[in-house]
Amino acid sequence: MEKKRNRKPNWTEEQGLLLAQLVNEHKGMLRGKFGPTVTSQGKRRAWDTISQTINASFPLVVRTGDYCEKRWYVLQSKAKDEIAAHKRESSLTGGGPPAKRLSQVADTVFQVLGHSEVSVTGLPTGIDTSVMQALEVQQR
C-alpha cells in the first residue's frame, strides 16, 4: 500500500505578508541582475535567510528557501491579478462605490515589483486624449 504524502498547511495571510516584506528587504539581491555582487549562491542564501526568519516567526510549520521562493511567485501572480482588477474598477465611470483598497500583501508586492512591471499607472502628464484631438483640429 502506498504511503500518503503529508502536506504542509496552507500559507496564512500573515505569513504571506511577512514573506513579501522580507523579499522587499532583500530585493537588491533577489531581483538584481547577475554580476560580481549578485550571484546564484547569494540569491540562495537570501532565500534561506528569508525561510529562517519565517520559521522563527511561525515555528509550527518549517518552510525551506525553495518553498518560500515558489510561494513568492504565487504571491506575485495573485497580486498582479488583484492590481489589474483594482485598476479596472478605478477607471470605471458612472458613479457607484469607490474601488476596494489593495490588500497589504498586494500593496507590498507592488512595492517590490515597482511601477515598471505592473501596468497600473496612467500617463504621467495626465493629458486627456480628447484635448489632444481638439488641438490637432485647431492646428489644421
PyMOL CGO cylinders between C-alpha atoms (Angstrom):
from pymol import cmd
from pymol.cgo import CYLINDER

trace = [
    CYLINDER, 0.00, 0.00, 0.00, 1.27, 3.46, -0.89, 0.3, 1, 1, 1, 1, 1, 1,
    CYLINDER, 1.27, 3.46, -0.89, 2.13, 5.86, 1.85, 0.3, 1, 1, 1, 1, 1, 1,
    CYLINDER, 2.13, 5.86, 1.85, 0.09, 9.05, 1.64, 0.3, 1, 1, 1, 1, 1, 1,
    CYLINDER, 0.09, 9.05, 1.64, 2.11, 12.24, 1.26, 0.3, 1, 1, 1, 1, 1, 1,
    CYLINDER, 2.11, 12.24, 1.26, 1.82, 14.66, 4.16, 0.3, 1, 1, 1, 1, 1, 1,
    CYLINDER, 1.82, 14.66, 4.16, 1.01, 18.17, 3.04, 0.3, 1, 1, 1, 1, 1, 1,
    CYLINDER, 1.01, 18.17, 3.04, 2.03, 21.27, 4.89, 0.3, 1, 1, 1, 1, 1, 1,
    CYLINDER, 2.03, 21.27, 4.89, -0.68, 23.70, 5.97, 0.3, 1, 1, 1, 1, 1, 1,
    CYLINDER, -0.68, 23.70, 5.97, -1.57, 26.49, 3.57, 0.3, 1, 1, 1, 1, 1, 1,
    CYLINDER, -1.57, 26.49, 3.57, 0.17, 29.82, 3.91, 0.3, 1, 1, 1, 1, 1, 1,
    CYLINDER, 0.17, 29.82, 3.91, -1.71, 32.27, 6.08, 0.3, 1, 1, 1, 1, 1, 1,
    CYLINDER, -1.71, 32.27, 6.08, -2.22, 35.92, 5.20, 0.3, 1, 1, 1, 1, 1, 1,
    CYLINDER, -2.22, 35.92, 5.20, 0.30, 36.90, 7.89, 0.3, 1, 1, 1, 1, 1, 1,
    CYLINDER, 0.30, 36.90, 7.89, 2.93, 34.51, 6.53, 0.3, 1, 1, 1, 1, 1, 1,
    CYLINDER, 2.93, 34.51, 6.53, 2.40, 35.83, 3.00, 0.3, 1, 1, 1, 1, 1, 1,
    CYLINDER, 2.40, 35.83, 3.00, 2.72, 39.41, 4.21, 0.3, 1, 1, 1, 1, 1, 1,
    CYLINDER, 2.72, 39.41, 4.21, 5.92, 38.60, 6.10, 0.3, 1, 1, 1, 1, 1, 1,
    CYLINDER, 5.92, 38.60, 6.10, 7.31, 36.87, 3.00, 0.3, 1, 1, 1, 1, 1, 1,
    CYLINDER, 7.31, 36.87, 3.00, 6.54, 39.92, 0.84, 0.3, 1, 1, 1, 1, 1, 1,
    CYLINDER, 6.54, 39.92, 0.84, 8.13, 42.26, 3.40, 0.3, 1, 1, 1, 1, 1, 1,
    CYLINDER, 8.13, 42.26, 3.40, 11.27, 40.09, 3.62, 0.3, 1, 1, 1, 1, 1, 1,
    CYLINDER, 11.27, 40.09, 3.62, 11.55, 39.94, -0.17, 0.3, 1, 1, 1, 1, 1, 1,
    CYLINDER, 11.55, 39.94, -0.17, 11.24, 43.73, -0.19, 0.3, 1, 1, 1, 1, 1, 1,
    CYLINDER, 11.24, 43.73, -0.19, 14.17, 43.93, 2.26, 0.3, 1, 1, 1, 1, 1, 1,
    CYLINDER, 14.17, 43.93, 2.26, 16.29, 41.58, 0.11, 0.3, 1, 1, 1, 1, 1, 1,
    CYLINDER, 16.29, 41.58, 0.11, 15.10, 42.76, -3.31, 0.3, 1, 1, 1, 1, 1, 1,
    CYLINDER, 15.10, 42.76, -3.31, 18.53, 44.13, -4.26, 0.3, 1, 1, 1, 1, 1, 1,
    CYLINDER, 18.53, 44.13, -4.26, 19.90, 40.61, -4.19, 0.3, 1, 1, 1, 1, 1, 1,
    CYLINDER, 19.90, 40.61, -4.19, 16.80, 38.67, -5.26, 0.3, 1, 1, 1, 1, 1, 1,
    CYLINDER, 16.80, 38.67, -5.26, 15.78, 40.88, -8.17, 0.3, 1, 1, 1, 1, 1, 1,
    CYLINDER, 15.78, 40.88, -8.17, 19.23, 42.16, -9.18, 0.3, 1, 1, 1, 1, 1, 1,
    CYLINDER, 19.23, 42.16, -9.18, 20.95, 41.15, -12.40, 0.3, 1, 1, 1, 1, 1, 1,
    CYLINDER, 20.95, 41.15, -12.40, 23.72, 38.61, -12.09, 0.3, 1, 1, 1, 1, 1, 1,
    CYLINDER, 23.72, 38.61, -12.09, 27.15, 40.13, -11.75, 0.3, 1, 1, 1, 1, 1, 1,
    CYLINDER, 27.15, 40.13, -11.75, 30.10, 40.26, -9.39, 0.3, 1, 1, 1, 1, 1, 1,
    CYLINDER, 30.10, 40.26, -9.39, 27.94, 41.16, -6.39, 0.3, 1, 1, 1, 1, 1, 1,
    CYLINDER, 27.94, 41.16, -6.39, 24.77, 39.23, -7.31, 0.3, 1, 1, 1, 1, 1, 1,
    CYLINDER, 24.77, 39.23, -7.31, 25.36, 35.52, -7.70, 0.3, 1, 1, 1, 1, 1, 1,
    CYLINDER, 25.36, 35.52, -7.70, 23.15, 32.45, -7.63, 0.3, 1, 1, 1, 1, 1, 1,
    CYLINDER, 23.15, 32.45, -7.63, 24.74, 31.48, -4.30, 0.3, 1, 1, 1, 1, 1, 1,
    CYLINDER, 24.74, 31.48, -4.30, 23.90, 34.93, -2.93, 0.3, 1, 1, 1, 1, 1, 1,
    CYLINDER, 23.90, 34.93, -2.93, 20.30, 34.58, -4.05, 0.3, 1, 1, 1, 1, 1, 1,
    CYLINDER, 20.30, 34.58, -4.05, 20.12, 31.10, -2.49, 0.3, 1, 1, 1, 1, 1, 1,
    CYLINDER, 20.12, 31.10, -2.49, 21.50, 32.49, 0.80, 0.3, 1, 1, 1, 1, 1, 1,
    CYLINDER, 21.50, 32.49, 0.80, 18.90, 35.29, 0.70, 0.3, 1, 1, 1, 1, 1, 1,
    CYLINDER, 18.90, 35.29, 0.70, 16.06, 32.77, 0.26, 0.3, 1, 1, 1, 1, 1, 1,
    CYLINDER, 16.06, 32.77, 0.26, 17.50, 30.66, 3.09, 0.3, 1, 1, 1, 1, 1, 1,
    CYLINDER, 17.50, 30.66, 3.09, 17.65, 33.75, 5.33, 0.3, 1, 1, 1, 1, 1, 1,
    CYLINDER, 17.65, 33.75, 5.33, 14.04, 34.55, 4.47, 0.3, 1, 1, 1, 1, 1, 1,
    CYLINDER, 14.04, 34.55, 4.47, 12.94, 31.00, 5.27, 0.3, 1, 1, 1, 1, 1, 1,
    CYLINDER, 12.94, 31.00, 5.27, 14.78, 31.08, 8.61, 0.3, 1, 1, 1, 1, 1, 1,
    CYLINDER, 14.78, 31.08, 8.61, 13.03, 34.32, 9.56, 0.3, 1, 1, 1, 1, 1, 1,
    CYLINDER, 13.03, 34.32, 9.56, 9.62, 32.91, 8.59, 0.3, 1, 1, 1, 1, 1, 1,
    CYLINDER, 9.62, 32.91, 8.59, 10.34, 29.70, 10.51, 0.3, 1, 1, 1, 1, 1, 1,
    CYLINDER, 10.34, 29.70, 10.51, 11.35, 31.72, 13.58, 0.3, 1, 1, 1, 1, 1, 1,
    CYLINDER, 11.35, 31.72, 13.58, 8.16, 33.78, 13.37, 0.3, 1, 1, 1, 1, 1, 1,
    CYLINDER, 8.16, 33.78, 13.37, 5.88, 30.81, 12.67, 0.3, 1, 1, 1, 1, 1, 1,
    CYLINDER, 5.88, 30.81, 12.67, 7.56, 27.77, 14.25, 0.3, 1, 1, 1, 1, 1, 1,
    CYLINDER, 7.56, 27.77, 14.25, 4.71, 25.28, 13.73, 0.3, 1, 1, 1, 1, 1, 1,
    CYLINDER, 4.71, 25.28, 13.73, 5.49, 24.80, 10.03, 0.3, 1, 1, 1, 1, 1, 1,
    CYLINDER, 5.49, 24.80, 10.03, 9.01, 24.55, 8.63, 0.3, 1, 1, 1, 1, 1, 1,
    CYLINDER, 9.01, 24.55, 8.63, 9.41, 26.23, 5.23, 0.3, 1, 1, 1, 1, 1, 1,
    CYLINDER, 9.41, 26.23, 5.23, 12.51, 25.82, 3.07, 0.3, 1, 1, 1, 1, 1, 1,
    CYLINDER, 12.51, 25.82, 3.07, 14.14, 28.51, 0.95, 0.3, 1, 1, 1, 1, 1, 1,
    CYLINDER, 14.14, 28.51, 0.95, 12.93, 26.76, -2.23, 0.3, 1, 1, 1, 1, 1, 1,
    CYLINDER, 12.93, 26.76, -2.23, 9.39, 26.62, -0.91, 0.3, 1, 1, 1, 1, 1, 1,
    CYLINDER, 9.39, 26.62, -0.91, 9.49, 30.31, 0.02, 0.3, 1, 1, 1, 1, 1, 1,
    CYLINDER, 9.49, 30.31, 0.02, 10.71, 31.17, -3.47, 0.3, 1, 1, 1, 1, 1, 1,
    CYLINDER, 10.71, 31.17, -3.47, 7.89, 29.19, -5.07, 0.3, 1, 1, 1, 1, 1, 1,
    CYLINDER, 7.89, 29.19, -5.07, 5.35, 30.89, -2.81, 0.3, 1, 1, 1, 1, 1, 1,
    CYLINDER, 5.35, 30.89, -2.81, 6.77, 34.29, -3.77, 0.3, 1, 1, 1, 1, 1, 1,
    CYLINDER, 6.77, 34.29, -3.77, 5.98, 33.60, -7.44, 0.3, 1, 1, 1, 1, 1, 1,
    CYLINDER, 5.98, 33.60, -7.44, 2.43, 32.61, -6.48, 0.3, 1, 1, 1, 1, 1, 1,
    CYLINDER, 2.43, 32.61, -6.48, 2.08, 35.83, -4.45, 0.3, 1, 1, 1, 1, 1, 1,
    CYLINDER, 2.08, 35.83, -4.45, 3.32, 37.86, -7.41, 0.3, 1, 1, 1, 1, 1, 1,
    CYLINDER, 3.32, 37.86, -7.41, 0.77, 36.29, -9.73, 0.3, 1, 1, 1, 1, 1, 1,
    CYLINDER, 0.77, 36.29, -9.73, -2.14, 36.83, -7.35, 0.3, 1, 1, 1, 1, 1, 1,
    CYLINDER, -2.14, 36.83, -7.35, -1.06, 40.40, -6.59, 0.3, 1, 1, 1, 1, 1, 1,
    CYLINDER, -1.06, 40.40, -6.59, -0.79, 41.26, -10.29, 0.3, 1, 1, 1, 1, 1, 1,
    CYLINDER, -0.79, 41.26, -10.29, -4.33, 39.96, -10.81, 0.3, 1, 1, 1, 1, 1, 1,
    CYLINDER, -4.33, 39.96, -10.81, -5.58, 41.99, -7.85, 0.3, 1, 1, 1, 1, 1, 1,
    CYLINDER, -5.58, 41.99, -7.85, -3.80, 45.13, -9.05, 0.3, 1, 1, 1, 1, 1, 1,
    CYLINDER, -3.80, 45.13, -9.05, -5.21, 44.75, -12.56, 0.3, 1, 1, 1, 1, 1, 1,
    CYLINDER, -5.21, 44.75, -12.56, -8.74, 44.32, -11.13, 0.3, 1, 1, 1, 1, 1, 1,
    CYLINDER, -8.74, 44.32, -11.13, -8.22, 47.40, -8.95, 0.3, 1, 1, 1, 1, 1, 1,
    CYLINDER, -8.22, 47.40, -8.95, -7.12, 49.38, -11.98, 0.3, 1, 1, 1, 1, 1, 1,
    CYLINDER, -7.12, 49.38, -11.98, -10.20, 48.28, -13.95, 0.3, 1, 1, 1, 1, 1, 1,
    CYLINDER, -10.20, 48.28, -13.95, -12.53, 49.20, -11.07, 0.3, 1, 1, 1, 1, 1, 1,
    CYLINDER, -12.53, 49.20, -11.07, -10.83, 52.56, -10.58, 0.3, 1, 1, 1, 1, 1, 1,
    CYLINDER, -10.83, 52.56, -10.58, -11.27, 53.58, -14.20, 0.3, 1, 1, 1, 1, 1, 1,
    CYLINDER, -11.27, 53.58, -14.20, -14.99, 52.76, -14.42, 0.3, 1, 1, 1, 1, 1, 1,
    CYLINDER, -14.99, 52.76, -14.42, -17.38, 55.64, -14.93, 0.3, 1, 1, 1, 1, 1, 1,
    CYLINDER, -17.38, 55.64, -14.93, -20.92, 56.19, -13.73, 0.3, 1, 1, 1, 1, 1, 1,
    CYLINDER, -20.92, 56.19, -13.73, -20.52, 56.76, -10.03, 0.3, 1, 1, 1, 1, 1, 1,
    CYLINDER, -20.52, 56.76, -10.03, -21.04, 53.96, -7.59, 0.3, 1, 1, 1, 1, 1, 1,
    CYLINDER, -21.04, 53.96, -7.59, -18.91, 52.88, -4.69, 0.3, 1, 1, 1, 1, 1, 1,
    CYLINDER, -18.91, 52.88, -4.69, -15.17, 53.53, -4.80, 0.3, 1, 1, 1, 1, 1, 1,
    CYLINDER, -15.17, 53.53, -4.80, -12.85, 50.68, -5.74, 0.3, 1, 1, 1, 1, 1, 1,
    CYLINDER, -12.85, 50.68, -5.74, -11.69, 48.36, -2.96, 0.3, 1, 1, 1, 1, 1, 1,
    CYLINDER, -11.69, 48.36, -2.96, -8.29, 49.06, -1.50, 0.3, 1, 1, 1, 1, 1, 1,
    CYLINDER, -8.29, 49.06, -1.50, -5.46, 46.69, -2.33, 0.3, 1, 1, 1, 1, 1, 1,
    CYLINDER, -5.46, 46.69, -2.33, -4.66, 44.07, 0.29, 0.3, 1, 1, 1, 1, 1, 1,
    CYLINDER, -4.66, 44.07, 0.29, -1.50, 44.59, 2.31, 0.3, 1, 1, 1, 1, 1, 1,
    CYLINDER, -1.50, 44.59, 2.31, 0.18, 41.68, 0.53, 0.3, 1, 1, 1, 1, 1, 1,
    CYLINDER, 0.18, 41.68, 0.53, -0.66, 43.06, -2.94, 0.3, 1, 1, 1, 1, 1, 1,
    CYLINDER, -0.66, 43.06, -2.94, 0.49, 46.52, -1.91, 0.3, 1, 1, 1, 1, 1, 1,
    CYLINDER, 0.49, 46.52, -1.91, 3.82, 45.15, -0.62, 0.3, 1, 1, 1, 1, 1, 1,
    CYLINDER, 3.82, 45.15, -0.62, 4.31, 43.04, -3.76, 0.3, 1, 1, 1, 1, 1, 1,
    CYLINDER, 4.31, 43.04, -3.76, 3.61, 46.16, -5.82, 0.3, 1, 1, 1, 1, 1, 1,
    CYLINDER, 3.61, 46.16, -5.82, 6.36, 47.99, -3.89, 0.3, 1, 1, 1, 1, 1, 1,
    CYLINDER, 6.36, 47.99, -3.89, 8.79, 45.17, -4.66, 0.3, 1, 1, 1, 1, 1, 1,
    CYLINDER, 8.79, 45.17, -4.66, 7.92, 44.92, -8.35, 0.3, 1, 1, 1, 1, 1, 1,
    CYLINDER, 7.92, 44.92, -8.35, 7.76, 48.65, -8.94, 0.3, 1, 1, 1, 1, 1, 1,
    CYLINDER, 7.76, 48.65, -8.94, 5.68, 50.54, -11.44, 0.3, 1, 1, 1, 1, 1, 1,
    CYLINDER, 5.68, 50.54, -11.44, 7.60, 49.27, -14.46, 0.3, 1, 1, 1, 1, 1, 1,
    CYLINDER, 7.60, 49.27, -14.46, 6.48, 45.65, -14.13, 0.3, 1, 1, 1, 1, 1, 1,
    CYLINDER, 6.48, 45.65, -14.13, 2.87, 46.25, -13.15, 0.3, 1, 1, 1, 1, 1, 1,
    CYLINDER, 2.87, 46.25, -13.15, 0.84, 48.35, -15.54, 0.3, 1, 1, 1, 1, 1, 1,
    CYLINDER, 0.84, 48.35, -15.54, -1.17, 50.35, -13.03, 0.3, 1, 1, 1, 1, 1, 1,
    CYLINDER, -1.17, 50.35, -13.03, -0.25, 53.96, -13.66, 0.3, 1, 1, 1, 1, 1, 1,
    CYLINDER, -0.25, 53.96, -13.66, -1.67, 56.17, -16.35, 0.3, 1, 1, 1, 1, 1, 1,
    CYLINDER, -1.67, 56.17, -16.35, 0.03, 58.92, -18.29, 0.3, 1, 1, 1, 1, 1, 1,
    CYLINDER, 0.03, 58.92, -18.29, 2.47, 60.78, -16.06, 0.3, 1, 1, 1, 1, 1, 1,
    CYLINDER, 2.47, 60.78, -16.06, 1.43, 64.13, -17.51, 0.3, 1, 1, 1, 1, 1, 1,
    CYLINDER, 1.43, 64.13, -17.51, -2.27, 63.42, -17.24, 0.3, 1, 1, 1, 1, 1, 1,
    CYLINDER, -2.27, 63.42, -17.24, -3.08, 64.58, -20.78, 0.3, 1, 1, 1, 1, 1, 1,
    CYLINDER, -3.08, 64.58, -20.78, -6.62, 63.85, -21.94, 0.3, 1, 1, 1, 1, 1, 1,
    CYLINDER, -6.62, 63.85, -21.94, -6.79, 62.47, -25.47, 0.3, 1, 1, 1, 1, 1, 1,
    CYLINDER, -6.79, 62.47, -25.47, -9.93, 64.47, -26.28, 0.3, 1, 1, 1, 1, 1, 1,
    CYLINDER, -9.93, 64.47, -26.28, -7.96, 67.66, -25.59, 0.3, 1, 1, 1, 1, 1, 1,
    CYLINDER, -7.96, 67.66, -25.59, -5.20, 66.44, -27.89, 0.3, 1, 1, 1, 1, 1, 1,
    CYLINDER, -5.20, 66.44, -27.89, -7.73, 65.78, -30.66, 0.3, 1, 1, 1, 1, 1, 1,
    CYLINDER, -7.73, 65.78, -30.66, -9.17, 69.30, -30.25, 0.3, 1, 1, 1, 1, 1, 1,
    CYLINDER, -9.17, 69.30, -30.25, -5.67, 70.80, -30.53, 0.3, 1, 1, 1, 1, 1, 1,
    CYLINDER, -5.67, 70.80, -30.53, -5.00, 68.83, -33.71, 0.3, 1, 1, 1, 1, 1, 1,
    CYLINDER, -5.00, 68.83, -33.71, -8.24, 70.05, -35.27, 0.3, 1, 1, 1, 1, 1, 1,
    CYLINDER, -8.24, 70.05, -35.27, -7.38, 73.67, -34.40, 0.3, 1, 1, 1, 1, 1, 1,
    CYLINDER, -7.38, 73.67, -34.40, -3.92, 73.35, -35.95, 0.3, 1, 1, 1, 1, 1, 1,
    CYLINDER, -3.92, 73.35, -35.95, -5.32, 72.22, -39.31, 0.3, 1, 1, 1, 1, 1, 1,
]
cmd.load_cgo(trace, "trace")
